[in-house]
């Protein structure tokens, strides 16, 4: 009976015909830990292949974020990318490889949430992640500011005992960050980001049509029927948009308002 082959020989055909014992050895060598017993042979093969590929040019998992049930992809004006939860994401993306949280974690996927949706992201393979999911994942941290693990007690010369706490912050979802997905580096990360850029370039949509302004309003705020804008001028709609975007955009409208008053 032939013995187990070397990692070098298995790499030649990307572990396609590797036995379970060989896959376990490869997992331990490439990832530094033994795999969970619950992994099937195909799950092991996918993880090992992904671990090997992330060392060169990663092959990205094809699994996509979930879509809300019963919600169609919104129709937007030409030139406005899709930056919502429905349809194909049209903004900045980050390529990441999620890792197991502990040596005993058996989950093959890790849930990551955005705006009420949960995406079960595969562990161990590179994934192109829409920016809001990436932000949600990297901002999910566990702060320990009181457990015994971060506390110690000191006694002074008078016998008084003082508790000293050194808080720690840990990422609850460990991952390898491969950087921005090529071609998406300069794309917006949200509708807020996109419309802020547009507002700066157009003096807060100064020459936009009324229908375009209403469309922008309804993306930034909750959808409103047309009759709700009956008593609002285009200037009123632009003011409301500026309030949502804040900062420099509010300053643009404030200056414009000042000029209108000054002109009498």
Secondary structure, DSSP 8 states (H G I E B T S, - for coil): ------HHHHHHTTTTT--HHHHHHHHHHHHSS---TT--HHHHHHHHHHHHHTTSS-----------TT-------TT----SSSSS--S-EEEEEE--SSTT---SEEEEEETTEEEEEEBSSEEEEEHHHHHHHHT-EEEESSSGGGEEEEE-TTS-EEEEE--EEEESS-EEEEEE-TT-TTS-SSHHHHHHHHHHHTTTTTT--HHHHHHHHHHHS----GGGGTT--HHHHHHHHHHHH-HHHHHHHHHHHHHHHHH-
